[in-house]
Amino acid sequence: MRSAEISVSSHVLSEFNTREASELHEAMNELGACGVGRIVNLPQIIVVGGQSSGKSSVLEALCRIRFPIKDGLCTRFATELVLRPSLEGRVRATVLPADKNKPPQHFQTSGFREEDLPSIIQDSQGYMELSGTGFSKDVLRLEIEGPNLYPLTLIDLPGLFENVAESQTLSDKETVNAIVSEYMKQPHSIILAVITADLDLSRHGALDRVRAVDPDGSRTIGVITKPDLALPGTAREAAYVKLASNLEGANKLELGWHAVRNRTELEKDVNSRDDIEDRFFKNPEWASVPKQNLGISNLRKRLSRVSYDHIRKNLPRVIRDIESNMLERESELAQLGNPRSNLDEMRAYLIKIASEFQRLTRDGIQGRYEDAFFGGLRDGDLKFRALLRNFNRAFDHVLNTKGSTINIVPSSSLSNKAATEEPTSESLKIFLRKYPYRFPDPVARKESDVLRELQHQASMNQGTEFPGQPNKDLAIRLFQEQAKPWELIAQFHVDRVTLVAKAFVDAIFTHLAGPPDSNRTTEIILSTCVDPFFHAKEKILKSKLQELLKPYANGYSVALDAEFHSAFSFKSNERTTNRIYNLLKDKSAGDKLTRSLISAAVSDDNDTKDGEYGAQTVIDMMRAYYETARRTFAVNVINLAIESCLIADMPSILTPTEVSIMPEHRLRELTSESEDVQDRRRQVKEDVDVLRRGLAICKKYQPRGLTAFPSHPQPRVPLSLNLQQPGAAPNGDQASQAPPSSSSFYSSKSIEFSMARSPSPVNSPAPAKPTRYMFGGPSVFGGFGG
């Protein structure tokens, strides 16, 4: 595309650009290519004033670009003139409709010269909803880019008016007020409040509007135009001379006032304008005004300083933006590694990944979370040992509450509802909501019903046991029926922990080498190292689980004598105690408790008999064996299956030793990089260099306050304290007036201290957080169904 011809007064515009601002803007342009460091809402200079106050003439004098300034011709819509530095000339004229539902309208401009603006403004009216002599809320934006231009936005606004003229309406007045207010209230607008010296100061309504949006005048510069129309020696001229010195109390501004003499309609030569202005301000009436408050050239310099200060206020945020992006790019460079053009570089790169993988994997397994990879105190997705322990707690809880086929409830129970839920901690409840184990509750059965079924089964399965004695095989088969849910629960738990372990390993390699969708090495490691490892482990774990279940399924598991005896005795004693208590509580309260009474009570109860086949003892034996076996099984699944067959081997997925002897073809497969990756590394390195240079420049110019000395606590003694020493005489005699000794004073009195706070550094930027890659969450770890 051909560069547009741009003809503007660059030597005039250069007065807006101080050396410091120029260095900052050059840095911003470089940083912009990295997508960072852009100063949001660069200052824009808006002119506010009444009609015929000379607003457009001020803008024309500032930038030497002609604005329509004929008598009787007023600004009817906002015109934004946006200048930007660029290697090539570009011009873009756009009408921005007030109705946001309508698209912007672009119209052709082949180039730009200083005298072209009036014709562009005339052409733009054909794209606006503008009729007759009315006003429009549409905006004309003219963007001009070219060499030696300073970043500058100048906005010409319609003039305010209090009284409606013949060609104006009340609606026109409201439209103008709305346009001006919209621009004035924007915090990045530098307001040039333009008033004319040919009217009394009290007649300028624009000042009241400015005070409403900028009451302290921190972003307003007052501009006095037409000082040549104030008659010399008059009170009016004296008032404006005082105002130009910023000495007029009611209208004093923080940024001060400025006086300029605009060219008249008869003075065609723009270049001679400044000479005429200089001669005028040499008149004795204006000699008392500080020279820096007079003339268009000084106003440019003043605006340059205000704009530069605005930019500096934004620098702490820009610095944080740069530092954050530097961390991201340096992290990306670390993931990309050094260039890998030969086998030695490839091997060194992969050894580093393998070493770091082993370290992070072992840290996660052993619960050491100092590395930034694991996150902070409130981050839990990558803290692997904590996840394992929570999953094991969940497994034990589910096996305990949902691991049996039936739940035997007392015969006296009024409800068949299972009472298998054990007290659960709040943290376990939260964990189970995130990672649910969905298994059915045991079916509740009354003990009397189970006893009747067992009596029937025992009669059909009699062996060589003595009459009335329980059949141990019947107890084993009852246990096997109870423990049927174990396999599904345990397999689900093993599958879930395996998936969590795999997600943890994926996250480590992604952290070390980059996401698999943008890093070939990560993709190959995951598909050729991680996937085969876990595929093999799934088979091993399934086989190990069957091995652990086999003793219980086939009835060969033997409980430890002491453990089983203790559990069995507890169940039997508990049942006997409850039975005797229920028998005795019905006896007369006055009866003396004797051996014969207890014997009679027991003998009177037909239920004390264990039945012809010892069915009650069978239930007690099954319960005792179930409890001991369940705990043993849970521990074995955790230690012998998960920990021994899976967790312990995870650091061996990729080891430095394996890489050191890896054949060439395999090494190239894992580490070779495409041209895209090589180009990306070069680009990131260039970005880091640009960011470092830009950071140095921004830190050079950022506002800096003085470091305060830390304040020391000073004792402050309340007036109500009586500071008499012990034993001193009252009523103000010499003894009472003597100052107390330091030892007696501090040992016997309570002193109140006040500590002044040290001021914090001005605009101190917050430290950037290191980039952290997050993986897992419910989409990886959760969402399982039972």
N, C-alpha and C positions, 0 to 999 in steps of 0.2 A: 504494500500500500504506500502510495507516494506521500511524503511528508508535506503537511500544509504549511503555507507561508505565513509566518507570524511576525508582525511588525508592531512592537510596543517599545516604550522608553525604558529599556532595561536599566540604564544608569539612574533613572528616577526611582524605579522599583527597588534598586539595590539599597536605598536608604532605609527600607523596611527590614533589611537583613544585616544584623550585627554579626561580627565574627563568631561569637559564641552560638548564636542561633543558626548560622550557616553550618557550623560543624555538627550541631544536633540534627538538623534536617538531613544532612548527608548521611548521618548514621541511621536515621529513621528510614530513609529510602533503601539502604542496604538491608536493614532488618525486615522491611516490608516484603522483600523477596523470600524471606524465611517464614513469613506468615505471622511474625510477632513484632512487638515493639511499636505498633501503630498507636499514635496518640488519638484516642477517641475524641470526637468533637473538638477539632482544632478551633481556635478562636475565630469568630466571624465579626466583622466590623459593620454595624448597622447605623444608619443615619435616621434620627428622629427629630422632627420639627414641624412647624406649621407650613402651610403652602406659601411658596415664594420666599422661604427663609434662606434659600441658597444651599439646600441639601445636596442636590445633584452637582452643583458647582464645586462643593467641597470634595466630593468623590472624584470628579474630573481632575481637580488640582492634585489630589493625592496620587493618582495612578497615571495621569496624563492620557487617559482614555476618554474620548468625548462622550458626554451624556447630553440628552436633549435639555437645553436650558433656556429656550426662548421664552420671553414674557408671554403669559397667557397659556403656556403649555405646562401641564402638570403631570406628575407620575401617577399612573392609573392602576398599576399592579406592582408587586414586588419583583425586582430584578436582581438575581444573584449572579455576580461575576466571580468565578472561581479560577484562580491562577495556580498552576502546578509546574514544578520543574520536570523536564523530560528531555531525552536525547533528541527526539523528533517532535516536530510541530504537529499538534492535533487541535481541532476545534469541534466542539459538539454543542449544538443549540437544542434545548429541550423545553417544551412547555409541560409543566407538572399540574394536572388538573386538581382543583380543590376536592372534587369528587374522587375518592380513593378507588372507586370501582371502575374508573375509566383509566385506560393505559396512557403512559406518557406519550407525547407527540414530538417526534424528532423532525427537524427540517434542515435542509442542506445549507452548509456554509463551507466554501472551498478554502478559505483562509481567514486571516483577521489582520486588520490594520486599525490604528488608533481611532480613526474617524468612522469606523463601520458600525459602531454600536447603535446609533439612532436608527439606521435602516434595519438592523436586526430586530430592534424593538418594534418597529413598524410592521415588519413581516410576521412577527409572533402573534400579533393581534388577530390574525386570520385563524389561528388555532385555539383561540380563547372564546369563552362565552362573554363577549364584551359588546355592548351596543351603545351607540351615541357617545355621550360624554361620561358614562358611568364608570364604576370601578369593578375590578375582578379579584377574586381570591386565588385565581390561578397564578402560577409562578413561572417566570422565565428564568431558566438557569443556563448561563453561558460558561462552558468549561473550556479554558485555554491552556494548553500544555506546550512547553517549548524550552529550549536552552536558556539558561541565565534568568529564569523566572523564579520568583520567591513564592513559597506557599502562602497564598493570601486569598481571603474571601471577603468581598465588599458587597453590601446589600443596600440597594436604593429602595426606599419605601415611599408609598403615597404620603403626601403632607396632611397633617391634622388640620381640621378647621372647626371652629366653634359655631359660626353662623352659616346657615345654608344659603348659598347664592342662587342666582336665577337658574343656572344650568345644573344645580345640584339638588339632591333630595335627602330627606332624613335617612332613608335606607343607605344612600351613599356614605353618609357620615358614620353609620353603624358598621358598614363594611370596612372602611378605613381604620376605625378604632380596633376592630377585631384583627385585621392584618398586622397592625403595629404592635398590639398587645402580645400576639402570638410570638413574634420575634423577640420582643423585649424580655419576656419571662424566661427565655432559654438561658441557662446559667453560663453558657460559653459565648454569649453575645457581648461584645464590647460596644457600649452605646455611645454614639456621638450625638449629644443633645444640642442641636443647632438652633440658635436664636439670633435674631437680627438686632443690630444696634439702632435701627431707625424707629423702634417702638420702645415704650417704657417697659422696664423689666417685669412689672406686675401683669402685663398683658400677654405673657408667653405661657399658655396653658400646657405646653409640652413638658415644662419642668415638674408640674404636679404629677403627670403620668409617670415620669422617670422616678420620682421619689416613691411612688407606690410599689414599683417592682425592685428598686435598688435604693432602699432608704438611707444606707450609709455611704452611697456613692462609690462603692468599691470597684465597680466595673463601668463607671460613667465618666467620660471626659466632656466637659462643656465646651462648645465651640461658638464663638461670637463671630458672626459674619456682618458684612456691610458696615464696618466701623467708620468708613469714610462718609457715611450718611448721617452720623451723629454730629451735629454742629459743634465746632471747636469752642471750648470755653463754657459749654452749657452743663447743667447739672446731669443731664442724661449721659453725656460723654464721660463725666467724672465717675458716674455710677458704673459704667461699663469698664473703665480703666481699673477701678477697684475690683470689679468682678474678675477681670482677666488675671489679676494678681492673686485670686482665690482668697480675698480678704472680706468678701461680702458674707456676713455671718449666716444669714438665712439660706443662702444658696452655696455654701462651701461644699466642695466635693473632695473625696479622698484622692482622686487622680488629678484634680485641679481643673482649671479652665485654660482655654487657648483662644487666641484671636487670629483670624485670617481675613485677608481682603480678596474677595473674589473678583475675577475679571468681569467687566460689564459686557453687554451684548455688542457694544461698538468696538470692544478690544478683541479683535479676531485672533491675534497672534498669541497662542498659548505660551510660547517660549518667553515672550516679554512680560508675561503675567507676574513672574516671581520678582523681576526687577522693579516693576511698579509697586508691588507689595513692600519690598525692602525699603524703597524711598518713603513710602507712606509712614511706616512704623518708626522712621527716624525723626518724625515730628516730635516736638518737645512734650506734647500732651501725653504720648505713650512711652516716654523715656523711663518712667518710673516702673513700668511693667518688666519683670524679669525677661531677658532676651529669649530664654528657652520656651517661653509661653507665647511667642509671637511667630507668625509665618508658617507657611505650608510645609517647608522643609523640616522645621523643628517638630511639627505635628507628626510627620512620618516617623521621625526618630522616637518620638514619644510613644506612638502606637507600636513601634517595633519592640520597645522595652516592655510594654504591657503584654503584648503577645508572647514575648519570650518568658516573662514571669508566669504566664498561664501554662506554658509548656513545662516549665520547671516544676510546677505544682503536680503535674501528672507523672513526673519521672519516677517516684517511688513505685507506682503501679507498673510502669513500663519495666523497671528493673526486676520486679517480681516475675513479670511475664517472661523476660529474657532468661532469668535464672531457672525458671521452671522448664522452659524449652531447652535450655542447655543440658539439664539433667536428663530429659527425655532423649535427646540426641546422643549424649554420651552413653546412656544406657543402651541405645540402639547400636552404637559403635561397638560397645563391649559384646553385645550379642552377635554382631556380624563378625567380630574377631579381626585379627590381622589378615592381610591379604594372603591367600593360599594358592600360590602359583607353583609350588613344588611339593614333593612328598614330605620333606622335613617340616615345612610350614603346616601342611595338612595334619601330620601326626601331632605336632605341638598343639594345634587348635583342638583336636579331639581329646588329647590327654587332659587338657585343661577342663573341658566339659565333663569328662569322666571323673576327674578328681573332685570337682565341685558337686557333681551329682552324688557321689559317695558321701561327701561331707554333709550335704543337706538331708539326704535320706537317713543317715545315721542320727543326725540331730533330731529329725522328726520322730524317728522310732524311739529315741531315748528321752524325748520330751525336753530338748534344749531349743528354746525359741529366740535366741538372741539375734539371729540373722534377720534383716529387714524382710526377707522373703515370707516369713511367717506372719507378718503384720504386727499390730499393736495389741494392747491389753484386751480390747473389745473385739478383735478379729479372731475367729475360731475355725474358719473353713480349712485352713492348711496346717493346723496344729495336730499332727497325725496321731501322736500317742494319746492326746486328750480325746480325739475321736474314737480311737480303739477302745479306750476304757469306758466311754459312754455307750458304745455299741455292745460291749460285753455286759455292762450293767443291764442294758435293755434286754439282752438275750436271757440272762439269768431271771429277770423279772417275768418275761413272757413264758419261759419254761416253767416257772413256779406257778403262774396264775392260769395258763392256758395249755399246759403240757399234759394234762390227764384227760382221759376220755370221759369219765364221769366224776362227779363230786358227791361223795357220800355224806349226807347231812343226817343229823340225829332224827330218830323216829318221832320224837316229841315235837319237832319243828313244825310250825304252822304253815310254812311256805316251802315249796320245792325249789326256790330260787337259789342258785349257786352263790356261795359266799367265798369265792376264791380270790377276790381282790385283796392284796396286801397293801399296807400303807406305802405310798409312793411319794418321793421327794418332789418338790416343785421343779427342780432342774431336770429330773428324769421325765416328768410330764411334758415339759417344753421340748425335750429331745424327741420323745415319742410322737409328738405332734408334727415335728419336722421330718422324722424318719419313722413312719408308722410300721408296726408289725401287725398285720391284719389277720388274726386267727380266731376261730370261734371259741366261745367259752365252753368249759366242760358241761355236760348235761347233769343236772342235779337229780340224785336218786336218794330216797329215804333208806336208812340203814335196814329197817325191817324188811323192805322189799328185796334188797340185795341178799339178806340172810336167807329168805325163802328160796331165791333162785340158787344160791350156793348149796343149800340142803339138797335140792333136787339134783344139781350137778354132781355133788359129792356122792350121792347114792349110785350114780352111774359110772363113777370113776374110782371106786374103792380099790385099795391095794392091800398090802400086807400089814398096814398099821393096826394098832390095837383099837378095839371098839371105843368110839367117843373121841379118838385122837384125830387131829387135822391131817389132811393129805397135803404134803409139801408141794407136790406137783400142781395141785389145784391152786395153791397160793402163787406159784410161778406163772401159771397161765393167766390168772387174774391180773398179776403185775404186767404181763406182756400186753394184755388188752388195755390197761391203763396207760402204758407208755407209748402207744401207737403214734400220737402226735409228735413225738420227739424228732423223728426223722425229717418231717417237713419243716419244723421250726429251725432245726439245726442247719439244714441245707439252705434255707432262706437266709439265715444269719451268715453263713460262710460266703454265699454269693454276694451278699450286700457288702461285707467287709472287703472281699476281693475287688469289687467295683470301686470302693472308696480308695483302696490302695492303688489301683490303676490310675484313677483320677489324680491322686497325689503325685505319682510318678510323672504323668503327663504334664502337670503344672510345673514340676521342677525343670524338665527339659525345655518347656516353653519359656520359663524364666531365664534359663541359661543361654538358649540359642535363638529364641524368638518364636513367634506363632508359626505353626506348621503351614498355614496358607500363604505365608510370605517367606519362609525359610526352608529350603530344601533339606538341610541337614536334620532339622527337627522332624520333618515329615518321614525321612528315611529311618531315623532312630526309632520313632514310634512304631512304624510299620514292620521293621525288620529286627528290632531288639525287644521293645516293650510288648508288642502283641504276642510274639511267640512265647515269651516268658510266662505271661499270664494264661495263655492257652494251655501250656503244659501244666501250670500250677492248678488250673481248674480240674484237670483230670486227676492229679495227685490228691487234691483235697477231697474230691468225690470218693476216691478209693479209700482214703484215710477215714472219712466219715463212716463208710460202711464197716470198716474194721472196728471203729469205736462202738458202733451199734450192735455188732454181731453178738457179743456176750449177752446182751439184754434180749435180743430177738430170739436167740437159740436157747436161752435159759442156762448158759454156762457161767455167767458172771457170779462170783462168790464175794459176799460182803465180809468185811473184817468182823471177827467174832465179837470183839468188845463194842464196836460201833453198832452192830446189829442188835446185840443184847440190850444195849442202853436204850435204843430207839423202841425196841419191842416191849421192854419192861415199862417204859414211860406210857406207851399206848395202853397196855394191859392194866397197869395200876390206875391210870386215869379213868378207864371204864369201870373198874371195880369200885373205886372211891365214889364215883357218881351214883352207882347203883345202890351202894349201902346208904349213902346220904339220902337218896330218894325214898328208901324203905323206912329209915328211922325217923324222918321228919313227920311221918304220919302217926307215929306212936304217941301215946299220951304224954303231955309235957311233964306231968308229975311222976312218971315212972322212973325208977332208979336204973341207970345204965349198968347192966351186968353182962357177963359173958353169955349167960343163958339167953338173955334178951336179944343180944346181937345174933346168936346162933339161931334163935327162933325167927328173927326177922329175915335172915338170909334163907332159912329153910322154907319160910312161908311164900317166898317169891319163886314162881315157876320159871321166870325168865333168867334166874341165875344159872340155869343149866346151859351149857355151851352147845346144846343140841346133840343129836345122835352122832353127828359127824364132825363136831368141832368147827362149825362154820364161822363163829365169832372170832376164834383164834386165827382162822385163815385170813379174815379181813385185817386183824391186827398185824399179822406177819407181812401181808402185802403192803400195808401202809408203812411199816418200819423199813422194809426193804426199798420201797419206792423213794422215800425221802433220802436215804443214804445213796442210792443209785443215781438219783437226779443230780445231786450236788457233784458227785464224782464225774458223771457224764458231762456236765457243763464245764467243769475245770478241764477235762480232757479235750473237749472241742476247742477251747480257748488256747490251751498250752501245746497239746500234741498235734493239733491240726493247723490252726491259724498261725500261731507264733512260730512253731518249728518248721512247718512245710511252706509257709508263705513269707511272713514278715522277716524272718532271719535271713532269707536269701535275696531280698529286694536290692541291697547295695551291690549285688553281683551282676545286675542287669548290664551295666557297662563299667568296666574297670580300667584304670591306667595300664595295668599289666596286660590286659587283653589288647589294648590299643597298641602297646609297644611292639607286639609281635604280629600285628594284623597284616595280612598280605596286601600288596599294592592295589589289586583290583577292588578289594573290600574297602580300603581306605579312601580310594577315589569315589567309590559309590556313596560313602557317608559324608564326605567333606567337599567334593567339587562344587563350585559355585557357578551360576550362570552369569552372563554378561550383565543382566539386569541387576544382580546383587552387587557386582563390581562397580557398576555405575552408581548404585545407591550408596555404597560406601564412600565413593569420591564426593558425592553430593552432600552427604551428612558431614563429612570432614570439612568441606567448604562452609557449610552452615555453621558449624561450631566455631570456625575462625571468625566468621562475620559476627556471630553472637558475642564472642569474647571482645572484639574491637568495639562493638556497640555498647557492651556493658561497661567497658572502661570509660567511654565518653559520657554515658549517662551518669555514672557515679561521679565523674568529674564535675558535672554541672548540677547535680541534685541539691536541693536546699539542705543545709546542715545547720542545726542549732548548736549552741555551746554546750559542752558536757558539764553538768552541774556537779559541784562537790557534794558528797553525801553529807546530809545534815546530821548533827549530833544531838542526842536528847538532852534537854536542859530541864533541871528540876523546876517545877512550877508549884509554889506553895500557896494553897488556898488562903484567902484573907482570914477565914474563920479559924485557922489553926492557932492554937495557943502554943507558942514556941518556948515557953518557960522551961528552964532546966529543972531537973528534980531537986527539990529542996530550996528553990529560989523564993524570995519573999514576994508576996503579991503587991498590988497597988502601985506598980511602976517605980519602986526604989532602985538604987544602983544595981543591986544584985539581979533584979528581974530584967534590967535593961541590957545586961552583958550578953554578948552573943554566945550561943551555946557552942560547946566544943563539937568537933566533927564526930567524935566517937559516940558521945551521948546523944547527939541529934539524930544520927542515922540509926542508932540502935533502939531509940525509943519513940520515934515519930514515923508516921506513914506519909510518904512523899508521893505526890501526883506528878507524873511525867507526861509531856506531850511530845510526840515525834512528828516532825514535818516530813512530808513525802518528798522524795527527790523527783524532780521533773523528768519525764521520760524523753529520750532523744526525739527531736522533731522529725516527723515523717519517716520514722524508722521502718524499713520494709520488713515484712514478715518472712521468715525463712521458707524456702520452697520445699515441698514434700517430695521425697524420692518417688520415682515412678514405681508402682507396684502392680503386678499382673494378678488378677483375681480369676480363679477358675473354680468350678464345682458349683455349690449352691444346690437348691432343690432340683434343678434340671439334670444335674449329674449324680448327686447323692440320693435325692429323694424321689418321691413319686412311685414307690413300689406298692404293689397290692398283694394281699395274702390269698 
